[in-house]
Amino acid sequence: QAFMILCDWLLILSHLDSNNNEETAGLLGYLPNTPLQEKLFSFIQEHVFMDEEEDKKDLTEEGKDETCKLDDLHKKRHLLAAYCKLIVYNVVEMTAAAEVYKYYVKTYSDFGDIIKETLSKTRYNNKIRSAKTLILCLQQVRLRLKQEARGSYGSCIHKLARRFSLTFGWDQVKSRESIAMIHKEGIEFAFQGATGVDGKCLPPNLSFLLIISEFSNKLLKPDKR
């Protein structure tokens, strides 16, 4: 309840007009700074995006019936929707959405519609920033899986990139700026860490080119070069 009230309060504050109103201007100081934004997502991560194994363990131990499971899911959806609304209305940084997007495939059946709507709304607000948030998400997933040395990370991240690609539809002109930005940012990331010019040392993230290739069928011919 406290989390929901906080989200509502922050949303109200973000819509206040501070012009010629000292009291309102003072309230705007309560808009979330970076530490608070981090705490907001930490709450979501802990109470919404629980690890599936832990979730199943809790359900088994407590012997919850189907009704309780649905009630729990309903509460989680409300929490996530409240947080995503803060992202959509620019109360928290749009880049915060990258942390939510990581769970798009894994939690698709439970929260896929909420995450997809968030993606759609942020894209409507700002195509370029939204595209950069998508590529940031993929970069973070790539680095995390690489750090964990998972042998099957390729399949996981390709599924996520493919799902992101599908959200652009088939109107290449409408999504031109976003798709071009994803390729630009992705290529720059893929060649980070390159040393020397003799071609003997490959950039550590070179295989990221395969990940952004999931978007390449939506790239217009004039933009390919």
Buried (B, 14 or more C-beta within 10 A) or exposed (E): EEBBEBBEEBBEBBEBEEEEEEEEEEBEEEBBEEEEBBEBBEBBBEBBBBEEEEBEEEBEEEEBEEEEEEEBBEEBBBBBBBBBBBBBBEBBBBBBBBBBBBBBBBBBEBBBEBBBEBBEBBBEBBBEBBBBBBBBBBBBBBBEBBEEEEEEBBEBBBBBBEBBBEBBEEEBEEBBEBBBBBBBBBEEBBBEEBEEEEEEEEBEBEBBBEBBBBBBEBBEEEBEE
